[in-house]
């Protein structure tokens, strides 16, 4: 048996170990993820474009590229809010067509082990969808055909929705003598390019270019000719403001895409060389406001 003093040391050491184990801070419980089922809209992938057009989802800023196999289907994942929060932020970036990137936003509350379904086929309640139309330069011969179809004259005020580099507005005022030309585009760099091109063409005094979201326009009454090249989904969203605010006699011309269920007064086919050096036939549609 150890001497008495050694036994006291062993007892003290044992007491110290027991005390430490009893006072050890408890580890926080890690909350399990929620079971999240995401219903995705239909989308397409365009890997041959520059840059490639892919579909992506961000959950609290963490991005995942969506496989084209998930188009129009359900996607089951695990998700949990960041520490101190009870909800996640979801951003979907998808291509319902090759000419328009749609951004959709949702805020979703989650609890541990909860089964939750998020329907991304519909816009969020707190934040509207955002759209980015792709800039596709219109061939010069097609711009001229648009002018002739609408019958642009010197008393017209022309609006080009999605003006790109501004060539349509510039031709309207310079060659067809329109009183004024206005171009809007959601991309600031294209608005700046349009203004520069108008300055170089000597018509800056009769051209106005603005960075603006076409879907937020509420009054088109100042314009007698309106041009669109936006795709069916975006054009259809503009139908109410076109029909309700344009004055009788105003003309609307759309390149390639119809505008909702509005029956055109005239359709014209135009074949010309596109920007890839190939012959292409475009459909132009004309409406005259009654």
N, C-alpha and C positions, 0 to 999 in steps of 0.2 A: 504494500500500500504506500502511495506517495506521502511524503512529509506533509504536515498540516498546512504549512505555508503554500506548498504546491497545489494542495487541494483547494485552497482559497482562490488561487489564481485560475484554476480550471473552472470553478463555479462562477467567478466573475466573467470569464470569457464566454461561458455558456449563456449567462444572463445578457451579455452584450449582444450576442448573435440573435437570441430570441427577441430582444428589444428592437433590434434593427429590422428583423422580419416582420414584427408587428406594426412598426411605424412606416413600413415601405409604402410610398404613395401608390394609390390604385391607378392602374392604366385606364385612360378614357375608353369607353366603348366606341368602336367604329361602327357608325350606322350603315346597315346594308343598303345597297342600291335599290332603287325602284325598278320595276319591270316595265319598260316603256315600249309601246308598240306605235310606230310611226306609219301613218297612211300617206303614201307618196303620190303626187300627181304624175301624169304621163310626161315623159321628157325624152329628149334625143341627145345623142353624143356626136360631135363632129370633130374627129381627131385629125382630119385632113386640113383644117383651117389653121391660120396663123394669127393669134395663138389658138391652140386646140380649145374647143368649146365643150367643157365638161360640167357635170352637175355635182354640186357640193353642198354639204350641210355642216353648219357650225353649231356646236352645243357648248355654251359658255366659252366661246372663242376657239374651241378645239375643232379643227376642220377634218372632215372625212370626205373623200371622193366617192360618189355613189356609182355603183356598177349599173350599166344600162339594163341589166337583168331585173333591177328593182323598179323600173318604170311602171307606174300604176299599181304597185303592189305594197304589201305591208312589210315593215322592217322591224324586227324585235331586237332591242338593245337593253343594256343596263345603264342607268343614269342616276346621278345624285347631285343635289345642289352643293355649291361650294360651302365651306365652313361658315357658319353664322347666317346662312341664307336658307330660304324655304322654297326657292323657285330656280328654274334654269331659263336662259335666254337661247332661243333657237332661231337660226337664220338659214333659210334654204335658198340656194342660188341654182336655178334650173332653166333649161332651154326647151320651151314648148314648141319652138320652131327655130330655124337657123338664123332668123333675123332679129330675135328679141331675147335678151337675158332677163328673167324675172327674179326679183328678190322678195322673199316672203318672211315675215317675222312673227314669232309667237313667244309669249312668256307663259311658262307652265309651272304650277306648283307641284311639288313631289314630296312624298313621305316614304320612309324606309319600308321596303317589302310591299309597297303598294303596286297594284296593276293599273297602269294609266295608258290611255290611247290618245294620240295627238293626230288630228286630221289636218295634214298639210295640203290637201286639195283645195282648201278654202283660205282666204286671207285672214290674217290675225285681227282680233277685235280692237286692239289698242294702237296698231300701226299699220297703215295701208301698204299695199305692195308697191315696190319701186321697179321701174322698167328701164332698161338700157337697150335702145334700138341700135343695131349694127349699122355703121356707116358704110354704104355701098354706093360709090360715085355713079351718078346717072350718065350714060353716054350723051355726048353733046347733041347728036341727031335726035335723041329721044326728048331732050329738053325742048328743042325747037318744035317737035310734034306736039308736046304738051301746050306750048304757047298757042299754036294754031288751033288746037282742039277747043281751048277755052275762049279763043277769039280775043286775046288781050289787046286793049286799046289804050289811048292816051288818058282816058278818064278813069282807069282802073287803079285800085290799090290792091296789090298782090301780096298774099301771105304764103310762105313756104314752110310747112311744118316738118322739121327735120331737114334743115337747110344745108347741112354738110359744109361744102366749101363755098357756098353762096352763088354758084354759077347760074342757077335758075333765076334768082332774084336779080342778079346783075343783067342777065339777058332780057328780063321783063322790062327793066327801065331803060336800058341802053339801046336795044335793037327794036323792041316793040313799044317803046315810048310810054310805058306805064307811069302814072303820076307819082307813085311811090311803091317801093318794095320792102317787105318786112320778112326777115327770116328768123326762125327760132330753132334752137337745138339744145339738147340737154347737156352736151359736152362743150365746156368752156373753150377748149383749144380750137374747136371747129368754128365757134363764134368769132374768135380772134382771127382765124384764117379768113373767114368770110369778109370781115371788115377790112382786112389788108387787101384782099382781092378787089373789093369795091373801090378802095382808094386808088389802086393801081389802074383800074379801068376808068377812072375819072367820074364815077357816079356815086361817090360816098355821100353827097348832099341829098340824094333821093333814096338811099338805102339805110335801113335800120336792122341791126342784128342783135338778138338778145339770147342770153342763156335762160332757158325756161322749160318747164315741164309741160308738155302739151296737154296732159290729162288734167292739169289744174286750170286750164283756160275756161273762162265762163262767159265771155262776150266776144263774138266774132263779127259784130255788126259793122265795124269800120272797113271790112274787107269785101271786095266785089269778086275776087278770084282767090280760091284756096287750093293749094296743092298738097297731096299726101303721098308718102311712100313708106308706110309704117307696118304693114302686115295686117291680117284680118282681125286679130284680137285687139290690137291697139286702135285701129280705125273704128271698130265697132263701139269702143268706149267713147269715141268722139261724136258719134252719131247724134245724141241729144243736143249738144251745143251747136252742131252744124245746122240741124233742122230748125232749132228754136230761135237762134240769134242772127243767122244770116238773113239779109234782106231779100225780098223777091227780086229775081233776076241775077242774083249772085251765082257764080259757077264754081263747081267743085270738081277737081280732076284727081283721080287716084291711079297710081302706077301699079299694075299687077294684081292688086287686092281690092275686092269689093268692100263696101262699107255696110256691115251688118246686113239687114234685109231691105235696104234702100235700093229700089230698082233703078239702074242707070238709064238716062235718056239716050245715051249713045255709047257704043263700044268700038274701039279702033285697035287694030293690030299693027304694030310697027316692028319691022325687022331691021336691025342695025348691028354693028360690031360692038360687043360689050368690052368691058375693061380688061378682059383676059384675051382679047384679040380674036374672039370667036363670034360667029353670027348667032344672034339670039332674037327670038320674037317676043316682044312685050305686049301685054294687053293694057290699054288705057281705058278708063271709065270716066264718063262725064255726067254730072248731075246739074240741073238748073233749078234753083230754089223757086218754088211756086208762091 
